[in-house]
């Protein structure tokens, strides 16, 4: 398992992401992430795959115009990370 996937944990239909990879993806300081999530300046969507994507998860985070997405397979390996501004 790579370093990034160790920072992603899944429990049923929820996901937990450490602040460091999220901050990196959104070009922020890790210590700023928790407060920004609480105040709503970082928003997110958690999606579970169906059909041929069953077992995969997609997490998308937004901060202003910046979007950061992580796609994880059934073994919790990060398949894709990308940032779009």
N, C-alpha and C positions, 0 to 999 in steps of 0.2 A: 504494500500500500504506500502511495507517495505521501509526501509531507502535507499537501493540500487536502487530500481525502481524509487524513487523520483529524483535520480541523472541521470536518463535517460529520454530524451525528444525526441519525434518523430514528424516530420512535413513532411507529404507526404512521399517521398522516402529518407529522410535524418534523421540522428540520431545525437544527441549531448550527450556526456558523460562527467560528471564532472571529473576533474583530480584526485580526491582522490580515487575513486574506481578503476580507471584505473591504477593508481600508485600502489595501493595495489595488484592488479592482476599481475602486471609486476615486482613487488618488486623494485619499484623506489620511489623517493621522489616526492610528488605532484608538487612541484615548478619546477621540471625538465621536466615534461611531455609536456607543450606547446612548448618549444623550440625543444624537440626531435621529436615531430610531424611535426613541420615546416621543420626541417632539413632532415626528412625522416628516422631517426634511429628507430622510431616507425612507423610501417605500419599497415594498417587496411583493413578489408573487411566488408561490410554491405550487408546482404542478407535478402530478403523478402520471406517468405514461400509461397508456392503454394499448390494447391489441399488440402490434409488433414492438411497441415501446414499453410493454409491461415490465415493471421492475426498475425502470429509469425514472429519474427525478430531474426537474429543471427548476432552478432557483434564479430569479431575475430581480435585481435591485436597481433602483433609480435614485439619483441625486441630481435634481435639476434636469439638464438635458443629457446627462451621462447615464448610460445603462451598462450594467455588469451582469453577465449571465454565466452560470455554471451548470453543466449537464453531467449527471452521475449515473453510472450503470448499476445493475442489481448487486454487484459485489462491492459497491460504494467506491469505485474508482472514478476519478474525474476524467471524463471523456473529452470535455471541451470547456474552455474558459475564454470568454471574449468580452471586450469592452467596446462600446460604440458611443460616440459623441455626436 
